[in-house]
């Protein structure tokens, strides 16, 4: 893929049930590791909700593939944004 098409951005992931969803989420993130510049995870002290924030360098198509896969996991919400250029 042409490096010119890649843009800086973020992906925000909310996991509502860590026990059930963290395995599939981590597997997908591993598949797309080349896109991820930084990853920050914040498990909530009480309950089973977690938030993961990714800083990415990716094309629009790569982001769509990543977020689309994550969005198929029950109990996982995903939002993303990319820089304009």
N, C-alpha and C positions, 0 to 999 in steps of 0.2 A: 504494500500500500504506500502511496506517495506521502512522504512526511509533511508536505505542504497542506494536505487535507486534514491533518490532525489538529485538534484544538484542546486547550486546557479546560477542564471543567470539574464538576463534582457529581457524585451519586450519593444520595441519602437513603439509607435502608432502615426501616423499623421492623423488628422481629417481635411478634406478639407472644410467641411460645418458643423460648430458646431450646428447650429439650427436643421439641419436634422438628424445628426448622433450621437449627444452626448447622447441622450436617450438610443438607442440600445447599444452603447458602454458601458455606465454605468451599464445597466442591465446585460450584459455579465460579466463585471468585478465583479459585486456583486455575481453572480453565482460562480465565481472562487476565491472569497475573501480569502479562506484558503491558497491559493498559494502565495498571495501577501504579501511581507514583507514591502514594501514601495511604495508609489505612488507620483509622482511629475507631476503636470500639468502646462503647460505654454500656455495660450491663447495669440495669437498675438494681439497687440494693434490695428492694422488696419486690416481689412479683417476678414475672418471667419475661419482662420486656427488655429488649436491647436496641441500641441505636449504633449503626455503623456508618461512618462517613468515609468516602473514598475520594481522593484527588486523582484525576485521571488525565491522560494525554491520549486522545482517541478521535477517530472519525465519527461522524454522525451514525453511520451504519454499525460501527463497532459498539457504540453506546446503546443503540436500539437492540442489538443482539443480547448484550449483557443485561440490560434492564428488563427486556422481554422474558428472558429465562428466569430471572429473579422473581418477576411478577407472577409466574405460574405457581410459585410455592404458596400453599395456603398459609394465611397468617402473616404474610410478608408484604409490606408496602414500600414502594420505590418511587423516588423522584430524582430527576437529574437536570443539569443545566450545563451548557457549553459556552465558552467565550465566543464573541462574534467573529473573531479572526484568529 
